[in-house]
Amino acid sequence: MLGGYLQYGLLVALAIALLVAAATDWRRRQIDNWLNLAIALAAPLFWWASGLSLWPEVALQLGVGVAAFAVFAAMFAMKWMGGGDVKLLTALALWIEPEWFLRLLIVMALAGGVLTLVLGAWHVTRRQRDRLAIPYGVAIATAGLWVLGTHYLPAAQSALVG
């Protein structure tokens, strides 16, 4: 039962961290390293509270994290993505099951597209000539919250009740 409460509390903490990441990226176009590090360092506690085995479950989470970092670091090198976005996605990859991480990426892309269209239209309407900076952490956080709300939190709540 304690594991259920801890798992639920960690998921709530992750949701709060995602809201903070979205807010700071919106305001400053920056996601703080301490926040990404806290998310990543809390993942092993979440694995333990969720009852994941070292092999293959934890190994798979680590593998997805390494793969996510490699792909998104390449995107950063091509200036397609910010460094904070890479670190946030890598940290989230440590938490979220591979199948659901792929769903997160799809929702992130859709939310990011909508965000880009809205901010682009706002930018054009105001006739601004400077480079448009999209706070993609908002799209990442939106997708992360969607995954938490549809997959993880209902499962954690049912573990507490039953």
C-alpha positions, 0 to 999 in steps of 0.5 A: 500500500505504501508503494501505491501512495508513493507512486501516486505522490511521485506522479503528482510531483511529476505533473507539478514539475511539468507545469513549472517547466511549461510556465518557465519556458513560456516566460523565459524560453528556458527550462531550468537544468535543476528541474530536468535533473530532479525529474530524472533523479526521481525516476528510479524512485518511481521505478521502485514504487511501481515494482519494476524489475531490473531486467527487462523493465528498468533496463528498457526504461534506461534504453529508451532514455538513452535513445531519446537523448541520442535522437533529440541531441542530434536535433539540438545539434541541427538547431531544431530543438532547444537544449532544455527540451532535449533534457526534459524529453530525456527525463520523461523517457525514464518515467514513461513506458516505451509505448506510451512515450511514443504516444507522448511524442505524437501528442507533443508534435500535435500540440507543438504544431498548434502552438507554432501556428497560433504563435506564428499568427500572433507574430505576423499579426503584430508585424514583428520582424524578429525571429519567432521563438516557440516555447516547445516545453509547453507542448512537451508538458502538455503531452506529458500531462496527457499521458499522466492523466490518461494512463498513469494517474487512473492506474495509481488511483485504482491501486490505492483503492483496491 
